Amino acid sequence: MEIKGHKRTALNSSAAVADVFRAILKAEPEHEQEKEHFWCVGLDAKNRIKYIDLVSLGTLTNSLIHPRETFRFAVMSGVCAVVVVHNHPSGDPTPSRDDIAVTERLKQAGDVLGIPLLDHVIIGNGEDAGYVSLKEKGIV
């Protein structure tokens, strides 16, 4: 996915990640914003975006995530690291047990591949919904 204006953006904080993906989500048609999106972002050595891959477009409450699809472009692109991001259409970015389990599984897969998972950021839908960084919570 080519995102105009974000390709050379450095993602040096979870707040920067949340800002980029709020803008991407806001550009979606309103009926698509009500679905859970799961993205993987490939980063270069300076944490600049090399690609953004929409790994899964789910339902109102979940999406199907597997390491194979998540790291597919990371391996082909030879990125230094990845960040994963998903939204909670409910507006509450609090991670679920499934979110934590998926994060741990993706971290393990990244470790095996030599492509570290730097963070998993969950954004709530809406301007004031906030976000949660699983790195800041000590999970990544």
C-alpha positions in Angstrom: 0.0 0.0 0.0 1.4 3.3 -1.0 0.5 6.1 1.4 1.1 9.6 0.0 2.9 11.8 2.5 3.8 9.0 4.9 6.4 7.0 2.9 9.4 8.7 4.4 7.8 9.3 7.8 9.9 8.1 10.7 8.0 6.3 13.3 10.0 7.1 16.4 7.2 6.9 19.0 3.9 5.2 19.5 2.2 8.7 19.2 3.6 9.1 15.7 2.3 5.6 14.8 -1.1 6.5 16.1 -1.2 9.8 14.2 -0.3 8.1 10.9 -2.9 5.4 11.2 -5.6 7.7 12.4 -5.1 9.6 9.2 -5.2 6.4 7.1 -8.3 5.2 8.9 -10.0 8.6 8.5 -9.4 8.4 4.7 -11.5 5.2 4.5 -15.2 5.3 3.7 -17.2 5.6 6.9 -18.7 2.0 6.6 -15.1 0.6 6.3 -14.0 2.5 9.4 -16.4 0.4 11.5 -14.3 -2.7 10.7 -11.2 -3.8 12.5 -8.1 -3.2 10.4 -4.7 -4.9 11.1 -1.7 -3.4 9.5 2.0 -4.3 9.4 4.5 -1.5 8.8 8.0 -2.3 7.5 10.7 0.1 8.7 14.2 0.9 7.4 17.2 1.3 9.7 16.1 4.9 10.6 12.5 3.7 11.4 11.2 5.3 8.2 8.2 3.6 6.6 9.2 1.3 3.7 5.7 -0.1 3.3 2.3 -0.4 4.9 0.5 -3.7 4.4 -3.2 -4.1 5.4 -2.8 -7.7 6.6 -6.5 -8.2 7.6 -9.8 -6.4 7.3 -12.0 -8.0 9.9 -15.4 -7.5 11.4 -16.7 -5.1 14.0 -15.0 -7.0 16.8 -12.1 -9.0 15.4 -9.8 -9.9 12.6 -7.8 -13.0 11.7 -4.0 -12.6 12.2 -1.3 -15.1 11.5 2.5 -14.5 11.5 2.8 -15.9 7.9 0.7 -13.0 6.4 2.0 -10.4 8.9 5.7 -11.0 8.0 5.2 -11.8 4.3 6.3 -8.4 2.9 8.8 -7.9 5.7 10.8 -10.9 4.5 10.4 -10.0 0.8 11.4 -6.3 1.4 14.3 -7.0 3.7 13.1 -4.5 6.3 15.0 -3.9 9.6 11.9 -4.1 11.8 8.1 -4.0 11.9 5.4 -2.3 13.9 1.9 -3.7 13.8 -1.2 -1.6 14.3 -4.9 -2.2 14.6 -8.0 -0.3 15.5 -10.8 -0.9 17.8 -14.0 0.3 16.2 -15.6 0.5 19.7 -13.3 3.5 20.4 -11.7 1.8 23.5 -8.1 0.9 22.7 -7.6 -1.3 25.7 -5.9 -4.6 24.5 -7.9 -7.8 24.8 -6.4 -11.1 25.8 -6.4 -12.1 22.2 -4.5 -8.9 21.3 -1.8 -9.8 23.9 -1.6 -13.4 22.7 -1.3 -12.3 19.0 1.4 -9.8 20.0 3.4 -12.4 21.8 3.1 -14.8 18.9 4.2 -12.1 16.4 7.1 -11.2 18.6 8.3 -14.8 18.7 8.0 -15.1 14.9 9.9 -11.9 14.4 12.7 -13.1 16.7 13.0 -16.3 14.6 13.1 -14.4 11.4 15.5 -11.7 12.6 12.9 -9.0 12.0 12.1 -7.5 15.4 8.6 -6.4 16.3 9.1 -3.0 17.8 5.6 -2.3 18.9 1.9 -3.1 18.6 -0.2 0.0 18.7 -4.0 -0.2 19.2 -5.9 2.9 18.2 -9.5 3.6 19.2 -11.8 4.9 16.5 -12.6 8.6 16.8 -10.6 11.8 17.3 -10.4 11.6 21.1 -10.3 7.8 21.5 -6.6 7.5 22.3 -4.2 4.6 21.7 -2.3 1.9 23.6 1.3 0.9 22.9 1.9 -2.7 23.9 5.6 -1.8 24.1 4.9 0.8 26.6 2.9 -1.8 28.6 5.9 -4.1 28.6 4.3 -6.7 26.4 6.6 -6.3 23.3 
